Amino acid sequence: MPSSVARLVAQDHDRLGRLLRRMCSVGPNQDRWRTEFVDLLRAHRAAERDELLADVVSRGGDITDLARAQAERDLELDQLATELERVEIESPPFAETCTRATAALQGHAESMAGVLLPALTATAPRRELRRLGGAYEERRDATLLDMDCHEPPPRRLDVSRAELYELARRAGVQGRSAMSRGQLIRALMRRQSKEEL
């Protein structure tokens, strides 16, 4: 059974924040972090817009106004994703765009976690939150695949065990419940290398 939509959205917000910090820090992999951030942001936004916010609006009531207000505030994130792709990493506009993206993402995450998701959690049954979580996750992953992105075992060292477990579950890794974080990474890497053959 899928996770609650609130949990999945929070995990994506956390992952986006980590990628954004890495992308904005000077280093040899900035371009890779930028690509991962922009791709995940676009997939996350598509899933939020098409699954989460659309579902909330269809419910009607006070929560509908919250969803519409959230959708209007979040348009800036879509514009920033496009800007981040176009601006040169070592240019002054890149630093300014990073600052704006950090503020926009933080505002988005706080608004979702502090207003919309608690209102949804209070009004929807647990089963519905899980169904919505499955729809959100499916839409996000389909968008990543459409953009020709893969969801490989993470190269990043800051991925939580819970995220690794979820990747292992989707990949069908046996015995994943008893595996440590390192064992999950190795199992996912073995699975990926077999698929590439």
C-alpha positions in Angstrom: 0.0 0.0 0.0 1.4 3.5 -0.9 2.5 6.0 1.7 0.3 8.9 2.7 0.5 11.9 0.3 1.6 14.1 3.2 4.6 11.9 3.8 5.6 11.6 0.2 5.3 15.4 -0.4 7.4 16.0 2.8 10.1 13.6 1.5 10.2 15.4 -1.8 10.5 18.8 -0.2 13.4 17.5 1.9 15.1 16.0 -1.1 14.6 19.2 -3.1 16.1 21.3 -0.3 19.2 19.1 -0.1 19.7 19.2 -3.9 19.2 22.9 -4.0 21.8 23.5 -1.3 24.3 21.3 -3.2 23.5 23.0 -6.5 24.1 26.4 -5.0 27.4 25.5 -3.3 30.5 25.9 -5.4 31.8 22.5 -6.4 32.6 20.2 -9.3 29.2 18.6 -9.5 27.0 21.7 -9.5 25.7 21.0 -13.0 24.6 17.5 -12.0 22.9 18.8 -8.9 21.2 21.5 -11.0 19.9 18.9 -13.4 18.6 16.6 -10.6 17.0 19.5 -8.8 15.2 20.9 -11.9 14.0 17.5 -13.0 12.7 16.6 -9.5 11.1 20.0 -9.1 9.3 19.7 -12.4 8.1 16.2 -11.6 7.1 17.1 -8.0 5.2 20.2 -9.3 3.4 18.2 -11.9 2.3 15.6 -9.3 1.2 18.2 -6.9 -0.7 20.2 -9.5 -2.3 17.3 -11.3 -3.0 14.9 -8.4 -2.9 16.6 -5.0 -4.2 20.1 -5.8 -6.7 18.9 -8.4 -8.1 16.3 -5.9 -8.3 18.9 -3.1 -10.2 21.4 -5.4 -12.6 18.7 -6.4 -13.6 18.1 -2.8 -15.0 21.6 -2.4 -15.3 23.5 0.8 -12.8 25.7 2.6 -9.9 23.5 1.7 -10.5 24.4 -2.0 -9.6 28.0 -1.4 -6.4 26.9 0.3 -5.5 24.7 -2.7 -6.1 27.5 -5.2 -4.0 30.0 -3.2 -1.2 27.4 -3.0 -1.3 26.9 -6.8 -1.0 30.6 -7.4 1.9 31.0 -5.0 3.7 28.0 -6.6 3.8 29.5 -10.1 7.1 31.1 -9.2 8.7 27.7 -8.7 7.9 26.8 -12.3 9.5 30.0 -13.6 12.6 29.5 -11.4 13.1 26.0 -12.8 13.3 27.4 -16.3 15.6 30.2 -15.2 18.0 27.8 -13.4 18.3 25.7 -16.6 19.3 28.8 -18.7 21.6 30.7 -16.4 25.4 30.0 -16.3 26.5 28.4 -13.1 29.5 30.6 -12.5 27.6 33.9 -13.3 26.3 36.4 -10.7 22.7 35.8 -11.9 23.1 32.2 -10.9 23.7 33.1 -7.2 20.8 35.5 -7.3 18.5 32.8 -8.8 19.7 30.4 -6.1 18.7 32.9 -3.4 15.2 33.3 -4.9 14.8 29.6 -5.4 15.8 28.9 -1.8 13.2 31.4 -0.5 10.5 30.1 -2.9 11.1 26.4 -2.1 11.1 27.2 1.6 7.9 29.2 1.4 6.3 26.4 -0.7 7.3 23.7 1.8 6.2 25.7 4.8 2.8 26.5 3.2 2.2 22.9 2.2 3.3 21.5 5.6 1.7 24.2 7.7 -1.6 24.8 6.0 -2.7 22.7 3.1 -1.6 19.2 4.1 -2.8 19.5 7.7 -6.2 20.6 6.4 -6.3 17.7 4.0 -5.2 15.2 6.7 -8.0 16.5 9.0 -10.7 16.1 6.4 -9.7 13.0 4.5 -9.7 9.4 5.7 -6.4 7.6 6.0 -7.2 5.3 3.1 -7.9 8.3 0.9 -4.6 9.9 1.8 -2.8 6.7 0.8 -4.7 6.5 -2.5 -3.8 10.1 -3.2 -0.2 9.2 -2.2 -0.1 6.4 -4.8 -1.5 8.7 -7.5 1.0 11.5 -6.5 3.9 9.0 -6.6 2.8 7.5 -9.9 2.5 10.9 -11.6 5.8 12.1 -10.3 7.7 9.0 -11.4 5.9 9.0 -14.8 7.0 12.6 -15.3 10.6 11.7 -14.5 10.5 8.9 -17.0 8.9 11.2 -19.7 11.8 13.6 -19.1 14.1 10.7 -19.8 15.3 10.7 -16.1 15.9 7.5 -14.3 15.3 6.9 -10.6 18.5 4.9 -10.0 19.9 3.9 -6.7 20.9 7.3 -5.3 24.4 8.6 -5.9 24.0 11.0 -3.0 25.1 9.9 0.4 22.4 11.9 2.2 19.4 9.7 1.2 17.6 8.3 4.2 17.1 4.7 4.8 13.4 5.2 4.4 13.9 6.5 0.8 16.3 3.6 0.1 13.7 1.1 1.4 11.1 2.6 -0.8 13.4 2.3 -3.9 14.1 -1.3 -2.9 10.4 -2.0 -2.5 9.7 -0.6 -6.0 12.6 -2.6 -7.4 11.4 -5.8 -5.7 14.5 -6.4 -3.6 13.9 -9.4 -1.3 14.8 -9.2 2.4 14.8 -5.4 2.3 13.2 -5.0 5.8 16.2 -6.5 7.5 18.8 -4.6 5.5 20.9 -1.7 6.7 21.3 1.5 4.7 24.5 0.3 3.2 23.1 -3.1 2.3 20.1 -1.4 0.6 22.4 0.7 -1.5 24.5 -2.4 -2.6 21.3 -4.4 -3.4 19.9 -1.5 -5.5 23.2 -1.2 -7.3 23.3 -4.9 -8.1 19.7 -4.7 -9.3 20.6 -1.8 -11.6 23.7 -3.4 -13.0 21.7 -6.5 -13.9 19.0 -4.4 -15.6 21.6 -2.6 -17.7 23.0 -5.9 -19.1 
